[in-house]
Amino acid sequence: MVRHVFLTGPPGVGKTTLIQKASERLQSYGVSVDGFYTEEVRQGGRRTGFDVVTLSGARGPLSRIGSDSQPGGPDCRVGKYVVDVTAFEHLALPVLTNACSSSDPRQRVCIIDEIGKMELFSQPFIQAVRQTLSSPGTVVLGTIPLPKGKPLTLVEEIRNRHDVKVFSVTKENRNHLLPDIVRCVQRSRM
């Protein structure tokens, strides 16, 4: 039986937009939804990084273009972006902890956008995602990247779980997937 729903597809295809729309639709049906998504940061028309935005409205940096790593920390970079692991953990980890510790008998939905290279610099995040996926009261609606280059262990674990449905988002289908995604998440909550 499917318990968790993930979207995959190339960068910029609309995965985050679909996650946001699905979250809004689920909330309009009275579903308890929490989580976070990533959003591009632009200055002067060019992308300079990414922010983490929680559904409660908190925002902080995930990464920025730069040459300097965090002082005293490991070199956490993806291409030209330096990842702020501390800021990411400060926002993402409490959301995942809350998703697993809810005393609400109804299943809640936890949005995790995205589980990708930048986020996977955080070992506590990896552990929290695994715990959230195993939590009986939580349904995860998340995004994972397409397989490319060296496999990302956690992403492949998710892709191969028997209780995960993965939707491939393309430019051709992105405007038609929302009802299927919402229906799949609602079935997972039963």
N, C-alpha and C positions, 0 to 999 in steps of 0.2 A: 504494500500500500504506500502511496506517495504521501510524505509528510512535509517535505520541503520543496520549494520551487526556486530555481535559479535561471537567470537569463545570461546568455553569452552572445558574443558577436564582436565585430571589429570596433575599435575606438571611434567614437563620434556617431555611431549608428542609432543611438537613442535609448540605450538600456536604462540610464538614469531617469530619463523622462518617463519611460514606462513604469519604473519603480515608483516614482512620485505620483503618477496618475493612479496606479493600483492602490497605493497607500491611501490616497484621498477617497477613492471609491470604497475601499474596505471600511474606512472610518465613517463614511456616510451610512453604511449598513450597521453601524454600532459595534464594529470589531475593534478590540483593543490593539493598537499598533504603536510600536516604538522603534527606534533605531536611528540610523544615520545614512547619509549619502555623501558623495563627493561632488564638488562643484568646481569648475574651472575658474581661475582668477585671471582677469585680463586687465592690461594697462595699455592704453594707446592702441587698442586693436590687436595686441599680441598676447598670447597666453604666457603668463609668468609663473604659474603654479596651480595648485589645487588646495581647496579648503575642505575640511570635514564639517558637515552641518547636521546637527541632530534634529529629530522631528520636533523637539521642544524649542528649537530656535537657537541653541548655542552654536557658536562657530569658532573654528580655529584652524591654523595652518596644518596641512598635510605635507606639502612640499613647495619649494620655490626654486626658481632658476638661481644657481649660485655655484661658487667654486669652493666655499668653505663648508666643512662638515660641522656637526655640533661639537662644541668644545668638550674635549675629553671623551667623546663618544666614537663609536665605530664609523667608518665611512659608509653612510647609508645614502646611496644615490641610485637613481634610475635615469640613465641618459644624462641630460643636463640639469635634472632636478635633484635637489638635496632634500631628503625626507626628514621631517621633524618628528621623530618617533615619540618623544616625550609629549608633545602637544596632541598628537594623534591618540596616544594611550589615555591621556587625561579626558578626552571626549568620548572615545569609543568604548573603553572598558566598562565604565559605569552603566552604559546602555545595555551591554551584553549581560552584565551581572544582574541588572534589574529584570531583564527578560527571563532569566533562569530562576529568580527568587520570588516571583509573583505568587501570592497566595490565592489569586483569583482562580476558581475552579474551571472557568472557561479558558480555552486555549487562546493565547495571544500571538500576534504576529510580530516578528522582529525583522526589521529591514537592515540588511548588511550590504551596502553598496560602497565599496567593492572589496572583494577578496583578491587582491592582485599583488604585484611585486612590491609596491611601496608599503602596503599594509603588512606584508609578510616579514618585514624587518623586525616586527615586534613579536617576540616569543610569547609574552602574556596574551596578545591578541589571538595567536594561533590556538593557545590553550582554551581561551574563552570561546572561540568559534566552535571548537570541538565539543565543549561542554554545552553550549547552546543547542547544537545539533542533537545532542543526546538528552536534552531536557524534555521530559514528557509533556509539559504544558506549553511548549513553544513551537510555533511553525516559523521557519526562516524563509523569507523572500529576499533573495540576494542576487548579486551579479558576480560572474567569474569571467576571466579573459579567455579568449580562444587559445588552444594549445599553440605555442610558438617557441621555438628554441628549446632550452632546457626545461623539462617539466617542473611545475611548481607542486611540491608534494601535497600540500593541503588541498589545492585546487583539484588535483587528480583524485584524491580521496573523496572529495565531494562529488565529482563527476561520476565516480564508480559506485557510490552508495546505492543500495537497492531502494531506499526511501526518498530518493531525489528525482524530480522531473526537471529536465533542462530544456528551456526554450531557446532556440537559435534565432536571434533577432537580425533581420536584414532590412535594407532600405525598402524592399518590396513588401515585407509583411509587417513592419513595425506599426502601421496604422490600423491593423486588424487584430493584433495579438491581445490587447487589453482585456476583452471579455474572457478569453481562454485562460489568461493568467489569473484573473480574479476568481473565476469559477474553480480553478485547480486549487488555489489557496483556501477557498471556502470549504471545499471537499476535504482538504487536509485537516481542517479544524474539527471535523466530526468524529 
